[in-house]
C-alpha cells in the first residue's frame, strides 16, 4: 500500500538523487546539504514505515482479542446482524 507521502517522498528522493549526481557542478556545500536532506528523508520514511507496521500489528492484536472475547462470552459485534 502506497500512501501519498510515500509517492511524494519517492519523487523527492529521485529529485535529490538527480541533483546530487547531475552533470551540473554543485558547489560542495550544496551537495553536502542535499546528502544530509536525503539521509534525513530516508530516516523519516523508515520511521514512518515502522510506525505504520506497529500500528497495523496493534490493530490485529486488538481484533484477535475482541474475537476471543466474543467467542468466550457469546457477545455479538456491532457489525453482526441480530
Backbone as ProteinMPNN parsed JSONL, in Angstrom:
{"seq_chain_A": "XXXXXXXXXXXXXXXXXXXXXXXXXXXXXXXXXXXXXXXXXXXXXXXXXXXXXXXXXXXXXXXXXXXXXXXXXXXXXXXXXX", "coords_chain_A": {"N_chain_A": [[0.847, -1.166, 0.0], [0.711, 2.072, -0.985], [1.188, 5.219, 0.297], [0.209, 8.681, -0.015], [2.293, 10.165, 0.988], [4.452, 8.425, 0.644], [4.601, 8.262, -2.144], [5.077, 10.957, -2.774], [7.476, 11.355, -1.356], [9.095, 9.555, -2.674], [9.343, 10.801, -5.13], [10.691, 13.09, -4.306], [13.046, 11.923, -3.417], [14.062, 10.939, -5.855], [14.475, 13.348, -7.179], [16.386, 14.546, -5.49], [18.468, 12.678, -5.811], [18.985, 12.984, -8.547], [19.825, 15.646, -8.587], [22.115, 15.528, -6.977], [23.767, 13.848, -8.43], [23.945, 15.01, -10.89], [25.168, 16.355, -14.032], [25.584, 19.043, -13.784], [27.591, 21.145, -11.975], [27.567, 21.108, -8.631], [28.129, 23.227, -5.913], [30.301, 22.39, -3.245], [29.145, 22.721, -0.679], [26.375, 22.806, -1.25], [25.985, 20.24, -2.312], [26.664, 18.681, -0.109], [24.62, 19.457, 1.678], [22.369, 18.495, 0.299], [22.859, 15.749, 0.433], [22.649, 15.418, 3.207], [19.936, 16.103, 3.504], [18.764, 14.052, 2.014], [19.489, 11.813, 3.55], [18.114, 12.434, 5.928], [15.463, 12.405, 5.023], [15.226, 9.725, 4.217], [15.544, 8.46, 6.705], [13.298, 9.463, 8.043], [11.241, 8.33, 6.495], [11.713, 5.625, 6.976], [11.166, 5.497, 9.72], [8.456, 6.199, 9.672], [7.383, 4.048, 8.215], [7.956, 1.961, 9.982], [6.414, 2.739, 12.2], [3.869, 2.574, 11.069], [3.687, -0.197, 10.56], [3.813, -1.141, 13.2], [1.455, -0.024, 14.197], [-0.463, -1.347, 12.597], [-0.034, -3.966, 13.505], [-0.826, -3.703, 16.201], [-3.552, -3.203, 15.796], [-4.347, -5.653, 14.635], [-3.845, -7.342, 16.838], [-5.675, -6.298, 18.698], [-8.076, -6.862, 17.361], [-7.979, -9.653, 17.338], [-8.085, -10.127, 20.094], [-10.605, -9.036, 20.664], [-12.204, -10.796, 19.184], [-11.749, -13.245, 20.515], [-12.891, -12.57, 22.982], [-15.568, -12.201, 22.209], [-16.175, -14.811, 21.376], [-15.768, -16.271, 23.755], [-17.606, -15.133, 25.57], [-19.948, -15.044, 24.175], [-20.79, -12.724, 22.887], [-22.2, -10.52, 20.554], [-20.818, -8.73, 17.798], [-20.939, -5.23, 16.91], [-21.259, -5.075, 14.189], [-22.474, -7.385, 13.39], [-25.512, -8.948, 12.372], [-28.659, -9.05, 14.212]], "CA_chain_A": [[0.0, 0.0, 0.0], [1.497, 3.299, -1.05], [0.483, 6.414, 0.736], [0.613, 9.894, -0.735], [3.612, 10.556, 1.493], [5.458, 7.566, 0.018], [4.718, 8.677, -3.543], [5.724, 12.264, -2.758], [8.862, 11.229, -0.916], [9.828, 8.887, -3.75], [9.653, 11.842, -6.106], [11.724, 13.933, -3.708], [14.292, 11.152, -3.434], [14.557, 10.931, -7.232], [14.977, 14.689, -7.464], [17.642, 14.711, -4.765], [19.476, 11.847, -6.459], [19.326, 13.628, -9.818], [20.594, 16.86, -8.306], [23.42, 15.166, -6.438], [24.574, 13.166, -9.442], [23.768, 15.659, -12.19], [26.399, 16.884, -14.612], [25.777, 20.403, -13.294], [28.521, 21.099, -10.847], [27.078, 21.745, -7.413], [29.218, 23.567, -5.01], [30.455, 21.36, -2.218], [28.18, 22.948, 0.403], [25.052, 22.388, -1.741], [25.98, 18.788, -2.425], [26.647, 18.162, 1.253], [23.278, 19.676, 2.222], [21.458, 17.556, -0.36], [23.098, 14.434, 1.02], [22.042, 15.433, 4.538], [18.485, 16.073, 3.308], [18.415, 12.706, 1.552], [19.592, 10.936, 4.717], [17.021, 12.77, 6.849], [14.226, 11.92, 4.421], [15.251, 8.265, 4.297], [15.311, 8.11, 8.107], [11.896, 9.774, 8.331], [10.408, 7.32, 5.839], [11.893, 4.361, 7.696], [10.421, 5.611, 10.978], [7.022, 6.179, 9.34], [7.038, 2.677, 7.837], [7.987, 1.173, 11.21], [5.24, 3.126, 12.995], [2.681, 2.022, 10.406], [3.67, -1.639, 10.824], [3.466, -1.326, 14.612], [0.036, 0.304, 14.334], [-1.217, -2.453, 11.998], [0.09, -5.109, 14.412], [-1.701, -3.424, 17.349], [-4.94, -3.388, 15.343], [-4.569, -7.103, 14.522], [-3.915, -7.89, 18.201], [-6.956, -5.884, 19.286], [-9.14, -7.613, 16.691], [-7.91, -11.026, 17.832], [-8.577, -10.084, 21.472], [-12.057, -8.827, 20.596], [-12.82, -12.026, 18.686], [-11.719, -14.201, 21.626], [-13.886, -12.117, 23.954], [-16.899, -12.519, 21.669], [-16.37, -16.265, 21.406], [-15.83, -16.737, 25.14], [-18.779, -14.644, 26.282], [-21.11, -15.073, 23.307], [-21.186, -11.342, 22.593], [-22.205, -10.182, 19.136], [-20.189, -7.441, 17.49], [-21.878, -4.232, 16.394], [-21.462, -5.247, 12.747], [-23.228, -8.61, 13.14], [-26.969, -8.757, 12.468], [-29.293, -9.71, 15.348]], "C_chain_A": [[0.9, 1.239, 0.0], [0.637, 4.468, -0.612], [0.951, 7.586, -0.098], [2.003, 10.33, -0.305], [4.702, 9.735, 0.824], [5.677, 7.967, -1.44], [5.461, 9.997, -3.624], [7.195, 12.123, -2.4], [9.697, 10.491, -1.945], [10.229, 9.881, -4.818], [10.757, 12.759, -5.59], [13.06, 13.215, -3.735], [14.89, 11.13, -4.843], [15.152, 12.284, -7.606], [16.31, 14.924, -6.767], [18.758, 13.915, -5.423], [19.947, 12.493, -7.753], [20.183, 14.876, -9.586], [22.014, 16.534, -7.835], [24.334, 14.63, -7.531], [24.452, 13.795, -10.826], [25.1, 16.173, -12.72], [26.667, 18.323, -14.148], [26.622, 20.324, -12.043], [27.931, 21.849, -9.658], [28.28, 22.139, -6.572], [29.191, 22.57, -3.86], [29.422, 21.493, -1.1], [26.779, 22.502, -0.011], [24.96, 20.871, -1.801], [25.91, 18.147, -1.033], [25.25, 18.313, 1.865], [22.264, 18.728, 1.595], [21.636, 16.145, 0.191], [22.504, 14.341, 2.425], [20.523, 15.349, 4.445], [18.02, 14.686, 2.892], [18.452, 11.726, 2.724], [18.444, 11.175, 5.696], [15.686, 12.255, 6.315], [14.141, 10.4, 4.511], [14.941, 7.813, 5.724], [13.85, 8.353, 8.495], [10.97, 8.728, 7.725], [10.518, 5.969, 6.533], [11.116, 4.379, 9.009], [8.917, 5.545, 10.726], [6.568, 4.768, 8.985], [6.995, 1.783, 9.071], [6.758, 1.473, 12.068], [3.968, 2.556, 12.392], [2.57, 0.521, 10.651], [3.28, -1.928, 12.27], [1.982, -1.057, 14.841], [-0.826, -0.831, 13.783], [-1.175, -3.687, 12.897], [-0.796, -4.916, 15.645], [-3.17, -3.644, 16.982], [-5.259, -4.876, 15.227], [-4.7, -7.745, 15.903], [-5.238, -7.541, 18.865], [-8.117, -6.656, 18.659], [-9.165, -9.059, 17.174], [-8.444, -11.097, 19.264], [-10.095, -9.937, 21.492], [-12.775, -10.101, 20.153], [-12.835, -13.095, 19.779], [-12.756, -13.847, 22.685], [-15.291, -12.485, 23.484], [-17.178, -14.017, 21.726], [-16.555, -16.769, 22.832], [-17.13, -16.348, 25.819], [-20.035, -14.58, 25.412], [-21.656, -13.701, 22.971], [-21.127, -11.117, 21.086], [-21.497, -8.832, 18.925], [-21.252, -6.503, 16.938], [-22.19, -4.462, 14.922], [-22.239, -6.502, 12.406], [-24.724, -8.34, 13.276], [-27.533, -9.52, 13.674], [-29.969, -10.979, 14.937]], "O_chain_A": [[1.739, 1.414, 0.883], [-0.48, 4.668, -1.088], [1.959, 7.504, -0.8], [2.796, 10.803, -1.118], [5.755, 10.267, 0.471], [6.814, 8.006, -1.911], [6.37, 10.153, -4.44], [8.059, 12.7, -3.06], [10.889, 10.766, -2.081], [11.336, 9.811, -5.352], [11.648, 13.155, -6.341], [14.09, 13.818, -4.037], [16.1, 11.285, -5.001], [16.191, 12.361, -8.261], [17.252, 15.436, -7.371], [19.872, 14.416, -5.577], [21.145, 12.549, -8.031], [21.148, 15.121, -10.31], [22.982, 17.178, -8.24], [25.529, 14.924, -7.554], [24.817, 13.175, -11.825], [26.04, 16.398, -11.958], [27.813, 18.772, -14.119], [26.368, 19.506, -11.159], [27.813, 23.074, -9.679], [29.302, 21.453, -6.542], [28.151, 21.984, -3.557], [28.884, 20.491, -0.629], [26.068, 21.886, 0.783], [23.96, 20.289, -1.381], [25.174, 17.182, -0.824], [24.755, 17.385, 2.505], [21.39, 18.211, 2.29], [20.654, 15.429, 0.391], [21.928, 13.318, 2.795], [19.889, 14.619, 5.207], [16.992, 14.204, 3.369], [17.551, 10.901, 2.874], [17.871, 10.226, 6.231], [14.873, 11.729, 7.074], [13.09, 9.856, 4.847], [14.158, 6.884, 5.925], [13.243, 7.539, 9.192], [10.018, 8.29, 8.371], [9.526, 5.251, 6.663], [10.479, 3.388, 9.369], [8.187, 4.906, 11.484], [5.494, 4.337, 9.402], [6.105, 0.942, 9.2], [6.134, 0.556, 12.602], [3.083, 2.103, 13.119], [1.479, 0.018, 10.92], [2.507, -2.849, 12.537], [1.327, -1.778, 15.594], [-1.801, -1.237, 14.415], [-2.182, -4.382, 13.034], [-1.447, -5.862, 16.089], [-3.936, -4.205, 17.767], [-6.32, -5.318, 15.669], [-5.565, -8.594, 16.114], [-5.852, -8.384, 19.518], [-9.042, -7.06, 19.364], [-10.235, -9.627, 17.395], [-9.175, -12.027, 19.607], [-10.785, -10.628, 22.242], [-13.83, -10.442, 20.688], [-13.842, -13.783, 19.949], [-13.424, -14.731, 23.222], [-16.098, -13.01, 24.251], [-18.278, -14.44, 22.079], [-17.417, -17.612, 23.082], [-17.7, -17.143, 26.566], [-21.076, -14.11, 25.868], [-22.863, -13.539, 22.791], [-20.149, -11.47, 20.427], [-21.574, -7.93, 19.759], [-22.335, -6.938, 16.547], [-23.264, -4.089, 14.451], [-22.632, -6.684, 11.253], [-25.158, -7.608, 14.165], [-26.955, -10.517, 14.107], [-30.556, -11.664, 15.775]]}, "name": "protein", "num_of_chains": 1, "seq": "XXXXXXXXXXXXXXXXXXXXXXXXXXXXXXXXXXXXXXXXXXXXXXXXXXXXXXXXXXXXXXXXXXXXXXXXXXXXXXXXXX"}
